[in-house]
Amino acid sequence: MSEMAKITANGSEIELPVIVGTENEKGIDISKLRSQSGLVTLDFGYKNTGSTTSAITFLNGEEGILRYRGYPIQQLAENSSFLEVAYLLIYGELPNQAELSEWDDSIGHHTLVHEDMKKFFEGYPSSAHPMGMLASMVCSLSAYYPESLNLNATDAEKMKTIRRLIAKMPTLVAWIYKKSKGHPFMYPTNKLDYVSNFMKMTFGYPTENYEVDPVVVEAMNKLLILHADHEQNCSTSTVRIVGSSQANLYASIAAGITALWGPLHGGANQKVIEMLEAIKADGGNSDKYIEKAKDKNDPFRLMGFGHRVYKNFDPRAQIIKSSADKILGKMGINDPVLDIAKKLEESALKDDYFVSRKLFPNVDFYSGIIYRALGFSTDMFTALFALGRLPGWIAQWKEMLDQKQPIGRPRQIYIGEKERNYVPIEKR
Ligand code: ACO
């Protein structure tokens, strides 16, 4: 007999089943609550609400654990390639050599973006934010691949749509970078691996040979893996809820990109560097900014600090922090902003305001410093996050459809006016 939870409401006792996950996480299944009691639950920001069961990513915020399909993030970041991790997230198992080669090759065959889409870029001002362009471009892929709209597509056809998107995303992100610089677009070089190809399209020029630096590729590969999935966060939940209406994959992912853009979510990586730059320009006094962040009358927040689920440390931030030193060292870069970041972290971790609220550096705190060292402009950072998060969004979208989940449609508690009669304008 499974465990039951009891709720006493409206004068009667209601029993609801407790669902237990493989890591012993527990949740009360309230799907029958309304039909049995007339009540709904209310949870602003879904702080206590499990929206789904999922077999993709396990996260324990208290202990700082993050695993994709059971594999610890540390092991994947150290040993695997981004495409291998993408395969793991989407198919559920690590590929063998033959499966990985077939996966790599097929992604390599879909990297070109339709020539007509280049015309879209002509219409944007060079100051356009990369995230606005990226969301539009990804959604526009549905116009070029109308088969992605077919709800009765075979599994093979659905996988082709997925592979196309994984293949074209780096081309789109690189072209967005080129657009912002006013430089000519670079076409993909399919004999290169995913990351090298992306770096060449971003930083190479048609008239010159581009030598891919293995240090740069290793750093980028690691960052993409660390961002690849993070269970039911704001953008992933958006992808799932849009996809639950049976909107096509490209439209669902475009919605995820727009959700990621916000500064409280993926947009924080851009804001962190802007904040560190501002502190540097203001004389490097990090304590002043710690005080500002604590002041409830000041809207300033320490960007890259705090997390909805991590309450001790963010394991991704730990890996990135230790990589930042190594990568900058190997590249011979001395970035004063890294010193400010470390000082800020040190002061915050000693301060009761941050300690008592369990506020620690999150993934975005150090990632921008590495992106910067690799040569990306600040406004590109969130688009790089999207590039990394893509396989996670796809895996979550696919799982939601495979589980035949109903359309996402929360309830509300109405707090507006009761019924009243219309008053003609001359009598108001
Ligand atoms: N600086 C100062 N105070 C903070 C910060 C911060 N960065 N983050 C949280 N707090 C304070 C809040 O003011 C609040 O204080 P109070 O209890 O006195 O009112 C308390 O800590 C709890 O914060 P909430 O905003 O309620 O926590 P929530 O879980 O809703 O928000 C979030 C989490 C959005 C990440 C928040 O910590 C934040 O705004 N951080 C800065 C932005 C950021 O780095 N976002 C990236 C997150 S990682 C990612 O999405 C990839």
Residues whose N, C-alpha, C, O or C-beta is under 5 A from the ligand:
A	BS01	ACO	P263 L264 H265 G266 A268 A293 R301 L302 M303 G304 F305 G306 H307 R308 R357 N362
